[in-house]
Amino acid sequence: MDKEIIMPYFPYGIRVAADDNNKESFMIKELHCKFVRVEDDWNNSFTIPYSSEMYKIILHPITAEHLSKPLRVNKQTMIVSDYLCEIVYENIKDLIPSNDSDWLIDLIVSYFNDRTICPFSKKIMSKIYSVLYALHFDMFGYIDQGKARNICEMDYNSYEYDTILL
């Protein structure tokens, strides 16, 4: 585990899981110099050293399909792409012809996965980043690099019952 990878997600309640375990995850509760303290769903805690390669953070992949599928957040179902569209549309609604989100999601996926140029202002991108961090999306390719677990490979959505600040 890499502390630098964990830090931006930490305020939003990031979870970790062992490489060989698809059924259980642990919430990171504290960051220390050489280890993290985690808790399971029954409040049992233990520490994991950063040097451990067995545990990885759990993230959602940034794909058009994943951004467009229903996601349980704060005991409600939401479509992340619709939420991101609302952010963009409230800021540039006079400049775009319709509320169709396909083009927007393609831009966002392309920006994060291919590092293409982003046509949005710093203000809009700041809001998009905040939402994607809060919802635990992989904005830096950590899943492909083997530094994070893909939540789609878990047997359940480990964040479904967590309180997430949006």
SVG drawing of the C-alpha trace seen along z (x, -y; Angstrom):
<svg xmlns="http://www.w3.org/2000/svg" viewBox="-33 -31 41 46">
<polyline fill="none" stroke="black" stroke-width="0.4" points="0.0,0.0 1.1,-3.5 0.4,-6.3 0.4,-8.8 -2.4,-6.9 -4.5,-6.6 -4.2,-10.2 -6.6,-12.0 -9.3,-9.3 -8.8,-9.1 -11.3,-12.0 -14.0,-10.1 -13.7,-6.8 -11.5,-4.6 -11.6,-0.8 -8.9,1.9 -9.2,5.6 -6.7,8.4 -5.8,9.6 -7.3,13.0 -10.5,11.9 -13.6,10.7 -16.0,10.9 -14.5,8.6 -13.1,5.1 -11.7,2.8 -12.2,-0.9 -9.0,-2.9 -9.4,-4.8 -5.9,-6.3 -2.8,-7.0 0.5,-6.7 4.1,-7.0 4.6,-3.3 1.2,-1.8 -2.6,-2.3 -5.1,-1.3 -8.2,0.4 -11.5,1.6 -13.9,4.3 -17.7,3.9 -17.8,5.1 -15.3,2.4 -12.4,4.9 -9.2,3.1 -5.7,4.0 -2.8,2.4 -1.4,2.9 2.1,1.7 2.5,-0.3 5.1,2.3 2.3,4.9 1.6,5.9 -1.3,8.1 -3.8,5.2 -5.0,2.7 -7.5,-0.1 -10.8,0.6 -11.8,-1.7 -14.5,-2.0 -13.1,-2.0 -13.7,-5.0 -15.6,-3.7 -18.7,-5.0 -20.5,-1.8 -19.6,-2.0 -20.3,-5.7 -23.8,-5.1 -24.9,-2.2 -26.9,-2.5 -24.7,-2.9 -25.9,-2.7 -24.8,-5.8 -26.1,-6.8 -28.9,-4.2 -30.1,-5.7 -29.5,-4.7 -27.8,-7.2 -26.3,-7.3 -22.9,-9.0 -23.0,-10.2 -26.3,-12.0 -24.8,-13.7 -21.7,-14.8 -23.9,-16.2 -25.8,-18.2 -22.5,-19.8 -21.5,-20.6 -24.9,-21.8 -25.4,-24.2 -22.2,-25.9 -22.5,-25.9 -26.2,-25.3 -26.4,-28.2 -23.5,-26.8 -24.8,-23.3 -27.6,-22.2 -29.2,-19.5 -29.0,-17.5 -27.7,-14.4 -24.9,-13.0 -23.2,-10.7 -20.8,-13.3 -20.0,-14.4 -19.2,-11.0 -17.1,-10.2 -15.1,-13.4 -14.6,-12.6 -13.6,-8.9 -11.2,-10.1 -9.7,-12.7 -9.0,-10.3 -8.1,-7.2 -6.2,-8.8 -5.2,-12.1 -6.8,-14.1 -7.4,-17.8 -10.3,-18.8 -12.7,-21.5 -14.0,-22.4 -13.0,-25.2 -10.9,-24.7 -14.1,-25.3 -16.0,-22.5 -13.1,-20.1 -12.6,-20.7 -16.2,-19.7 -15.9,-16.6 -12.7,-15.6 -14.4,-16.0 -17.3,-13.8 -15.1,-11.1 -12.8,-11.1 -15.9,-10.9 -17.3,-8.0 -14.0,-6.2 -13.3,-6.3 -9.9,-5.4 -8.8,-8.7 -5.1,-7.8 -5.1,-4.2 -4.2,-2.5 -6.4,0.5 -4.5,1.1 -1.2,0.5 -2.1,3.2 -2.1,0.7 -5.8,0.9 -8.6,3.5 -11.5,3.1 -14.7,3.0 -16.4,4.9 -14.3,7.9 -15.6,7.9 -18.6,10.0 -20.4,6.9 -20.2,3.1 -18.1,2.5 -19.2,-1.2 -22.9,-0.6 -23.6,-1.1 -21.0,-3.8 -22.0,-7.4 -20.5,-9.4 -20.3,-13.2 -21.2,-14.7"/>
</svg>
